Amino acid sequence: MLSGPFQFMTGIGWRGRRGSISLHHLASANTRVDTRGETFLRVGYHG
């Protein structure tokens, strides 16, 4: 669970002719509460 009204997202990815892959991390911008955030792995196929 993310706490506070503000979050930030960082990410990295690659896109080729037929597919893509990216990794994103969403974290709370609240510096007073220690949160783990959420990490997303996205894989796509472009036909």
N, CA, C and O atoms as a MOPAC input file, in Angstrom:
PM7 MOZYME 1SCF
protein

 N      0.83500 1    -1.17700 1     0.00000 1
 C      0.00000 1     0.00000 1     0.00000 1
 C      0.88000 1     1.24000 1     0.00000 1
 O      1.85200 1     1.32800 1     0.75000 1
 N      0.53100 1     2.19100 1    -0.84400 1
 C      1.28200 1     3.43000 1    -0.91300 1
 C      0.61400 1     4.45900 1    -0.02100 1
 O     -0.60800 1     4.60600 1    -0.03000 1
 N      1.42100 1     5.16500 1     0.74600 1
 C      0.86400 1     6.16400 1     1.65200 1
 C      1.14000 1     7.55700 1     1.11200 1
 O      2.11700 1     7.77400 1     0.39600 1
 N      0.30000 1     8.47100 1     1.44900 1
 C      0.47600 1     9.85100 1     1.03400 1
 C     -0.15200 1    10.14300 1    -0.30900 1
 O     -0.46000 1     9.22600 1    -1.07000 1
 N     -0.34400 1    11.41800 1    -0.60200 1
 C     -1.02500 1    11.80100 1    -1.83500 1
 C     -0.12900 1    11.81700 1    -3.07300 1
 O     -0.63500 1    11.92700 1    -4.19000 1
 N      1.18100 1    11.71100 1    -2.90100 1
 C      2.09500 1    11.80500 1    -4.03300 1
 C      2.91000 1    10.53100 1    -4.18500 1
 O      3.34000 1     9.94200 1    -3.19300 1
 N      3.12500 1    10.10200 1    -5.43200 1
 C      3.96000 1     8.95600 1    -5.74800 1
 C      4.86700 1     9.33900 1    -6.91200 1
 O      4.62500 1    10.31900 1    -7.61600 1
 N      5.91300 1     8.54300 1    -7.09300 1
 C      6.75600 1     8.72400 1    -8.26600 1
 C      7.05200 1     7.36500 1    -8.86900 1
 O      7.05000 1     6.35000 1    -8.17300 1
 N      7.31100 1     7.35400 1   -10.18900 1
 C      7.56100 1     6.10800 1   -10.89500 1
 C      8.87200 1     6.21800 1   -11.66000 1
 O      9.14000 1     7.22500 1   -12.31500 1
 N      9.67600 1     5.18100 1   -11.57200 1
 C     10.88800 1     5.07500 1   -12.36700 1
 C     10.77200 1     3.82000 1   -13.21200 1
 O     10.08300 1     2.87100 1   -12.83600 1
 N     11.43900 1     3.81600 1   -14.34100 1
 C     11.31700 1     2.65400 1   -15.20400 1
 C     12.40900 1     2.57900 1   -16.25000 1
 O     13.11900 1     3.54400 1   -16.53300 1
 N     12.50700 1     1.38400 1   -16.81000 1
 C     13.44900 1     1.12000 1   -17.89200 1
 C     12.78900 1     0.09900 1   -18.80700 1
 O     12.01500 1    -0.74500 1   -18.35400 1
 N     13.09800 1     0.18000 1   -20.09200 1
 C     12.46600 1    -0.75400 1   -21.00200 1
 C     13.19100 1    -0.86900 1   -22.32600 1
 O     14.15100 1    -0.15100 1   -22.60500 1
 N     12.69500 1    -1.80300 1   -23.13800 1
 C     13.23000 1    -2.06900 1   -24.47200 1
 C     12.06500 1    -2.40200 1   -25.38300 1
 O     11.13800 1    -3.10400 1   -24.98000 1
 N     12.10700 1    -1.90100 1   -26.61400 1
 C     11.08000 1    -2.23200 1   -27.59300 1
 C     11.74800 1    -2.60000 1   -28.90400 1
 O     12.57600 1    -1.85700 1   -29.43000 1
 N     11.37400 1    -3.75700 1   -29.41800 1
 C     11.87700 1    -4.23200 1   -30.70200 1
 C     10.75700 1    -4.27000 1   -31.72200 1
 O      9.68300 1    -3.71200 1   -31.49300 1
 N     11.00400 1    -4.93100 1   -32.85400 1
 C      9.99700 1    -5.02000 1   -33.91300 1
 C      8.76100 1    -5.79300 1   -33.47700 1
 O      7.64200 1    -5.40000 1   -33.80900 1
 N      8.93900 1    -6.87500 1   -32.74500 1
 C      7.82400 1    -7.76400 1   -32.40400 1
 C      7.46000 1    -7.78800 1   -30.93000 1
 O      6.45900 1    -8.40600 1   -30.56700 1
 N      8.23300 1    -7.14000 1   -30.06700 1
 C      7.91000 1    -7.22500 1   -28.65300 1
 C      8.54000 1    -6.11700 1   -27.84600 1
 O      9.35900 1    -5.34300 1   -28.34400 1
 N      8.14000 1    -6.05600 1   -26.58700 1
 C      8.69100 1    -5.07300 1   -25.67100 1
 C      8.70700 1    -5.65100 1   -24.26700 1
 O      7.95600 1    -6.57300 1   -23.94700 1
 N      9.56200 1    -5.10200 1   -23.44900 1
 C      9.65400 1    -5.48200 1   -22.04800 1
 C     10.05000 1    -4.24500 1   -21.26400 1
 O     10.91400 1    -3.47900 1   -21.69200 1
 N      9.41900 1    -4.05200 1   -20.11800 1
 C      9.75500 1    -2.90200 1   -19.29400 1
 C      9.58400 1    -3.24800 1   -17.82500 1
 O      8.79100 1    -4.11600 1   -17.45900 1
 N     10.33400 1    -2.56200 1   -17.00400 1
 C     10.30200 1    -2.73300 1   -15.55700 1
 C     10.06900 1    -1.36200 1   -14.93900 1
 O     10.81400 1    -0.42200 1   -15.21200 1
 N      9.03700 1    -1.24400 1   -14.10400 1
 C      8.67300 1     0.02500 1   -13.47300 1
 C      8.57800 1    -0.17600 1   -11.96600 1
 O      8.17300 1    -1.23800 1   -11.49300 1
 N      8.95700 1     0.86100 1   -11.21800 1
 C      8.81300 1     0.83500 1    -9.76800 1
 C      8.03800 1     2.07500 1    -9.34200 1
 O      8.42300 1     3.19500 1    -9.68000 1
 N      6.95500 1     1.88300 1    -8.60700 1
 C      6.10500 1     2.95400 1    -8.10300 1
 C      6.31900 1     3.05100 1    -6.60200 1
 O      6.17100 1     2.06100 1    -5.88500 1
 N      6.66600 1     4.24200 1    -6.12400 1
 C      6.95000 1     4.41600 1    -4.70100 1
 C      6.27100 1     5.66500 1    -4.17600 1
 O      5.93100 1     6.57500 1    -4.93200 1
 N      6.08400 1     5.69000 1    -2.88300 1
 C      5.49300 1     6.83900 1    -2.22300 1
 C      6.52000 1     7.95200 1    -2.11300 1
 O      7.70200 1     7.69300 1    -1.88400 1
 N      6.07700 1     9.17200 1    -2.27500 1
 C      6.96900 1    10.32300 1    -2.12700 1
 C      7.03300 1    10.79000 1    -0.68200 1
 O      7.68800 1    11.78900 1    -0.38300 1
 N      6.37000 1    10.08900 1     0.21000 1
 C      6.37700 1    10.44900 1     1.62400 1
 C      7.67900 1     9.95900 1     2.25300 1
 O      7.92600 1     8.75300 1     2.29600 1
 N      8.49700 1    10.85800 1     2.73000 1
 C      9.80000 1    10.48000 1     3.29700 1
 C      9.70200 1    10.11900 1     4.77000 1
 O     10.67300 1     9.61300 1     5.33300 1
 N      8.56300 1    10.36000 1     5.41500 1
 C      8.42800 1    10.05900 1     6.84300 1
 C      7.98700 1     8.61900 1     7.11300 1
 O      8.16300 1     8.11200 1     8.22100 1
 N      7.41900 1     7.96400 1     6.11000 1
 C      6.92400 1     6.59500 1     6.27500 1
 C      7.69400 1     5.68800 1     5.33100 1
 O      7.81300 1     5.98300 1     4.14200 1
 N      8.21700 1     4.58900 1     5.85200 1
 C      8.97000 1     3.63900 1     5.04200 1
 C      7.99800 1     2.69000 1     4.33800 1
 O      7.32700 1     1.88900 1     4.98800 1
 N      7.92700 1     2.78500 1     3.00700 1
 C      7.07200 1     1.89400 1     2.22400 1
 C      7.91600 1     1.15000 1     1.20900 1
 O      8.93700 1     1.66000 1     0.74700 1
 N      7.49600 1    -0.04000 1     0.86600 1
 C      8.22600 1    -0.85400 1    -0.09700 1
 C      7.90500 1    -0.47600 1    -1.53100 1
 O      8.73200 1    -0.69100 1    -2.41600 1
 N      6.74400 1     0.07400 1    -1.78500 1
 C      6.34600 1     0.42400 1    -3.14300 1
 C      5.86000 1    -0.80200 1    -3.89600 1
 O      5.65100 1    -1.86700 1    -3.31600 1
 N      5.68500 1    -0.63000 1    -5.20100 1
 C      5.21700 1    -1.70300 1    -6.06400 1
 C      6.08300 1    -1.74500 1    -7.31100 1
 O      6.45500 1    -0.70400 1    -7.85300 1
 N      6.40500 1    -2.96000 1    -7.76800 1
 C      7.21900 1    -3.14600 1    -8.96600 1
 C      6.40600 1    -3.90200 1   -10.01000 1
 O      5.73600 1    -4.88600 1    -9.69600 1
 N      6.47200 1    -3.43000 1   -11.25700 1
 C      5.70700 1    -4.01400 1   -12.35400 1
 C      6.65400 1    -4.46600 1   -13.45600 1
 O      7.55800 1    -3.72600 1   -13.84400 1
 N      6.45100 1    -5.66600 1   -13.95500 1
 C      7.15000 1    -6.17200 1   -15.13100 1
 C      6.11200 1    -6.28800 1   -16.23400 1
 O      5.12300 1    -7.00600 1   -16.09100 1
 N      6.33600 1    -5.58300 1   -17.33100 1
 C      5.40400 1    -5.60100 1   -18.45100 1
 C      6.08000 1    -6.20800 1   -19.66100 1
 O      7.18900 1    -5.82300 1   -20.03100 1
 N      5.38900 1    -7.17500 1   -20.28100 1
 C      5.88500 1    -7.83400 1   -21.49300 1
 C      4.79400 1    -7.69000 1   -22.54500 1
 O      3.61900 1    -7.93800 1   -22.27500 1
 N      5.19800 1    -7.28600 1   -23.75100 1
 C      4.22100 1    -7.10700 1   -24.81000 1
 C      4.65300 1    -7.76000 1   -26.10700 1
 O      5.84500 1    -7.89300 1   -26.38600 1
 N      3.66900 1    -8.16800 1   -26.89700 1
 C      3.90200 1    -8.72400 1   -28.21900 1
 C      3.20300 1    -7.84400 1   -29.23400 1
 O      2.02300 1    -7.53200 1   -29.07600 1
 N      3.90600 1    -7.44200 1   -30.26300 1
 C      3.37000 1    -6.57100 1   -31.29800 1
 C      3.33300 1    -7.35000 1   -32.60000 1
 O      4.36000 1    -7.52200 1   -33.25700 1
 N      2.16400 1    -7.81700 1   -32.97000 1
 C      1.99300 1    -8.68000 1   -34.13900 1
 C      1.97200 1    -8.01200 1   -35.45900 1
 O      1.83200 1    -8.67700 1   -36.48500 1

